[in-house]
Amino acid sequence: MGFSRYDPDMLHELSERPRILLIGADGQLGWELRRTASPLGDVIATVENDSRRRNVSGELLDLSDHGAIRRVVADVKPHVILNAAAFTDIDQTERESAVATAINGVAPGLLAREASRYEALLVHYSTDNVFDGELDRPYRPSDSPRPANTYGATKLQGEEAIRAIGGPHYILRTSWLYGARGNNFLMTMLDLVDAGRPISVVSDQFGAPTWTRSVAAATVQILALARVAGAAWMRERFGTYHMTAGGRCSWYEFAAAILDRYRDGEHELTPQSTSSFPASAGRPANGVLDCTDIRRAFGIVLDDWRTSLERVMEEVLETRGRAAGAAGLMRTGSGTGARVRRRAGRARG
């Protein structure tokens, strides 16, 4: 009896809590999903090979090993699969396209096939990079994808593989993920400040910085609805949705907001054009996603990015304050007290 049937009476007959197979528990989104989904069911986590060095427990799973994927799903026999794993280094995917294709493009289809075999629901996370960023409005799920880089192309391949299987699934596209741990823009900015290095950030790419914890909480909200809604109601909502924070900003504006909250002092922050930063992969100038459909389907509306950033910075400042001790880190109240020294940027080259 699968969790994906969404019949409340059948769900109440389950002798055990739903089994939730979490792929990529050692990533920044996976970490949040693990703690957020735990009250809903028994979370069985998989991690990458180097995760033990970061004190993250779980079964080792290489997503390029398709036989291993089949074995893990067969062993767990999950009611839900959450696929939070991906090859996300945008520039590196240009150099390692075969690996990116295996992980981002092929593995999601295999997960969808195995999920269908066990009547499980697959929740898969995708990206704004499936679009080229040339529209002058937020992208809707119904807009035709045109990836501007290999990362976006491989993620789109994974989406299409899931849809081709036709099993129960939600594809949740999000953007600019960050949090208080892991490798992300926020943590990079803080490390640069701590190192005393001047910072240049692009000011002509726009999106919605989205807190990983918000995405995890919204995912659990969808799963919780599955336990109280009728099967037909939920089946009508299978498909692709956009899930990002409210509002929009440039990377430069995001960086300025971070630095305003981080140090009670000055730090040099310079806006630059995209053309000033040599990169292997293109980036969409407009990565803003229209989240109307997910609000209508599930009542989900994520906080404005500024509100979420404030909450994350509370956590960051507490954690780094304890670690830094006398290093001089301190909260700046409302955030208006920090003096971030900004200057006009000039394109290089």
C-alpha positions in Angstrom: 0.0 0.0 0.0 1.7 3.2 -1.1 1.7 6.6 0.4 1.1 7.9 -3.1 -2.5 6.7 -3.1 -3.5 9.5 -0.8 -6.5 7.8 0.6 -6.8 8.9 4.3 -8.5 5.6 5.3 -5.8 3.5 3.8 -3.1 5.7 5.3 -4.6 5.3 8.8 -4.4 1.5 8.3 -0.6 1.6 7.9 1.0 -0.3 10.8 4.2 1.8 10.6 5.0 5.4 9.9 5.5 6.2 6.2 9.0 5.5 5.0 10.7 8.5 3.4 13.8 7.9 1.4 15.9 11.1 1.3 18.5 11.2 -1.4 21.3 13.7 -0.7 20.9 14.2 3.0 24.4 15.8 3.2 23.5 18.7 1.0 22.2 22.0 2.3 18.6 21.2 1.3 18.9 17.6 2.3 20.1 18.6 5.8 17.0 20.7 6.3 14.6 18.1 4.8 16.0 15.4 7.2 15.1 17.4 10.3 11.9 18.9 8.9 10.4 15.6 7.6 11.3 13.5 10.6 8.0 14.2 12.5 6.1 13.1 9.4 7.6 9.6 8.9 10.7 7.5 9.2 13.5 9.2 7.2 16.0 6.8 5.6 18.9 9.0 4.3 21.5 8.5 1.7 24.7 10.6 1.4 27.7 11.0 -0.9 31.0 9.3 -0.3 32.7 12.1 1.5 29.8 12.9 3.9 31.3 11.0 6.9 34.0 13.7 7.2 31.2 16.2 7.8 29.5 14.1 10.5 26.4 13.4 8.4 25.1 9.8 8.7 23.4 7.8 6.0 23.9 5.1 3.5 26.5 5.9 0.9 24.9 6.2 -2.6 26.6 7.2 -5.8 23.9 8.5 -8.1 26.0 7.7 -11.1 25.7 4.0 -10.1 22.3 3.1 -11.3 22.4 -0.4 -9.9 23.0 1.1 -6.5 19.9 3.3 -6.9 17.8 0.2 -7.6 19.2 -1.7 -4.6 18.6 1.2 -2.2 15.0 1.7 -3.3 14.3 -2.0 -3.2 15.7 -2.3 0.3 13.7 0.7 1.7 10.5 0.2 -0.3 9.6 3.8 0.4 6.3 5.6 0.4 8.0 8.8 -0.5 11.3 9.6 -2.2 12.8 13.1 -1.8 15.5 13.7 -4.3 17.6 16.6 -3.0 20.8 15.5 -4.6 22.3 17.1 -7.7 25.6 18.1 -9.4 25.2 21.8 -8.8 28.5 23.5 -9.5 27.5 25.3 -12.7 30.9 26.0 -14.1 32.2 22.5 -13.3 29.2 20.9 -15.1 30.6 22.4 -18.3 33.9 20.5 -17.7 32.3 17.3 -16.4 29.1 17.1 -18.5 29.1 13.3 -18.5 29.0 13.1 -14.7 26.4 15.9 -14.5 24.2 14.1 -17.0 24.4 10.9 -15.0 23.4 12.5 -11.8 21.1 15.3 -12.9 19.7 13.9 -16.1 19.6 10.1 -15.9 19.3 9.3 -12.1 16.0 11.2 -11.6 14.3 9.1 -14.3 15.6 5.9 -12.7 14.3 7.1 -9.3 10.9 7.9 -10.9 10.8 4.3 -12.4 11.6 2.7 -9.1 9.2 5.0 -7.2 6.4 3.9 -9.6 7.3 0.3 -9.0 6.6 0.7 -5.3 3.7 3.2 -5.7 5.8 5.9 -4.0 5.6 9.6 -4.5 8.7 11.2 -5.9 9.5 14.8 -5.0 12.3 16.2 -7.1 14.0 19.6 -6.9 15.0 21.5 -10.0 16.2 25.0 -10.9 15.6 28.3 -12.5 18.5 27.5 -14.8 16.2 25.5 -17.1 15.4 29.0 -18.5 17.7 31.3 -20.3 16.6 34.4 -18.4 15.7 36.5 -21.5 12.0 37.1 -20.5 11.2 40.4 -18.8 8.7 38.8 -16.4 8.8 36.0 -13.8 8.9 32.6 -15.5 5.8 30.4 -15.2 6.0 26.5 -15.0 4.2 26.5 -18.4 6.9 28.6 -20.1 9.1 26.6 -22.6 12.5 25.9 -21.0 15.7 27.1 -22.8 18.7 26.3 -20.6 21.6 28.7 -20.9 24.2 26.2 -19.5 24.9 22.5 -19.1 23.7 22.5 -15.5 20.3 23.7 -16.6 20.2 21.3 -19.6 21.0 18.3 -17.4 18.4 19.3 -14.8 15.8 19.7 -17.6 16.8 16.3 -18.8 16.0 14.9 -15.4 12.6 16.7 -15.3 11.7 15.2 -18.7 12.7 11.7 -17.6 10.4 11.9 -14.6 7.5 13.2 -16.6 8.1 10.5 -19.2 7.7 7.8 -16.5 4.3 9.3 -15.6 4.2 8.1 -12.0 3.2 10.2 -9.0 5.6 13.2 -8.8 6.1 16.8 -7.9 8.9 18.7 -9.6 9.7 21.7 -7.5 11.8 24.4 -9.2 13.6 26.8 -6.9 16.4 29.3 -7.1 19.4 30.8 -5.3 19.3 28.3 -2.4 21.2 29.3 0.7 21.2 28.6 4.4 23.3 28.7 7.5 25.4 25.7 6.5 26.8 24.1 3.3 28.3 25.7 0.2 26.2 28.7 -0.8 26.4 32.4 -1.6 25.7 33.5 2.0 28.5 31.4 3.5 30.9 32.5 0.8 30.2 36.2 1.5 30.7 35.7 5.2 34.0 33.9 4.6 35.2 36.7 2.4 34.4 39.3 5.0 36.2 37.2 7.7 39.2 37.1 5.4 39.2 40.8 5.0 39.0 40.6 1.2 37.2 43.1 -1.0 34.1 41.7 -2.6 32.8 42.3 -6.1 29.3 40.9 -7.0 27.3 41.0 -10.2 24.5 43.5 -10.2 22.7 42.5 -13.5 21.5 39.0 -12.6 18.2 38.9 -10.7 16.4 36.2 -8.8 14.8 35.3 -5.4 17.3 34.1 -2.7 15.5 31.2 -1.1 16.1 29.7 2.3 16.6 25.9 2.2 14.5 25.6 5.4 11.6 27.3 3.8 11.7 24.9 0.9 11.9 21.9 3.3 9.0 23.2 5.4 6.9 23.8 2.2 7.7 20.3 1.0 6.5 18.8 4.3 3.3 20.9 4.0 2.6 19.2 0.7 3.3 15.7 2.1 1.0 16.5 5.1 -1.8 17.4 2.7 -1.4 14.0 1.2 -2.4 12.4 4.5 -5.7 14.3 4.7 -6.8 14.9 1.1 -8.5 12.5 -1.2 -6.6 10.5 -3.8 -8.3 12.2 -6.8 -7.6 15.7 -5.3 -3.9 15.0 -4.9 -3.6 13.2 -8.2 -4.9 16.3 -10.1 -2.0 18.3 -8.6 0.9 16.1 -9.7 3.3 18.1 -11.9 5.8 20.9 -12.0 5.7 23.9 -9.7 7.9 26.9 -8.8 8.8 27.4 -5.2 10.9 30.4 -4.3 11.0 33.2 -1.7 8.9 36.3 -2.4 10.4 39.4 -4.0 13.4 39.8 -6.2 16.9 41.3 -6.1 20.3 41.2 -7.8 23.2 39.2 -6.4 24.7 42.5 -5.5 21.7 43.6 -3.5 21.6 40.2 -1.8 25.3 40.6 -0.8 24.7 44.1 0.5 21.8 42.8 2.7 24.0 40.1 4.1 26.9 42.4 4.9 24.5 45.0 6.5 23.6 42.3 9.0 26.9 40.7 9.6 29.5 43.2 10.9 29.3 46.4 12.8 31.9 48.1 10.5 32.9 48.8 7.0 33.5 46.4 4.2 34.1 47.1 0.5 31.4 45.8 -1.8 31.6 46.6 -5.5 28.9 46.0 -8.2 30.1 44.5 -11.4 28.6 43.4 -14.7 28.3 39.7 -15.6 30.7 40.3 -18.5 33.3 41.3 -15.9 33.4 37.8 -14.4 34.9 35.2 -16.7 33.0 32.0 -16.3 32.7 28.7 -18.2 28.9 28.7 -18.1 26.3 31.3 -18.9 23.8 32.5 -16.2 20.2 33.7 -16.7 19.9 37.4 -16.2 16.4 36.9 -15.0 15.9 33.9 -12.7 12.7 35.1 -11.1 10.0 32.4 -11.0 6.3 32.8 -10.8 4.9 30.9 -7.8 1.2 31.4 -8.4 0.5 27.8 -9.3 1.9 26.4 -6.0 -0.1 28.9 -4.0 -3.3 28.0 -5.8 -2.7 24.2 -5.6 -1.4 23.9 -2.0 -1.8 27.4 -0.4 2.0 27.7 -0.2 3.5 31.2 -0.1 7.1 31.5 1.0 8.3 34.6 3.0 9.9 37.5 1.2 13.6 36.9 0.8 14.4 39.8 3.2 12.3 38.2 6.0 14.0 34.8 5.5 17.5 36.4 5.4 16.8 38.1 8.7 16.0 34.8 10.3 19.0 33.0 8.8 21.3 35.8 10.0 20.0 35.4 13.5 21.2 31.8 13.4 24.5 32.7 11.7 25.4 35.4 14.1 24.6 33.3 17.1 26.7 30.4 15.7 29.6 32.4 14.5 29.5 34.6 17.6 30.1 31.6 19.8 32.8 30.3 17.6 34.6 33.6 17.1 34.5 34.7 20.7 36.6 37.9 20.9 37.0 38.1 17.1 34.6 41.1 17.1 31.5 39.6 15.5 28.4 41.2 16.8 24.8 41.8 15.9 23.8 45.1 14.5 20.2 45.3 15.8 17.9 46.1 12.9 20.7 45.8 10.4 20.9 49.5 9.6 23.9 50.1 11.8 26.4 48.3 9.6 28.4 50.5 7.3 28.9 48.6 4.1 31.1 50.8 1.9 29.8 50.5 -1.6 31.3 52.0 -4.7 30.4 52.2 -8.4 31.6 49.2 -10.4 33.4 49.2 -13.7 33.4 46.4 -16.1 36.7 44.7 -16.5 38.1 43.5 -19.8 
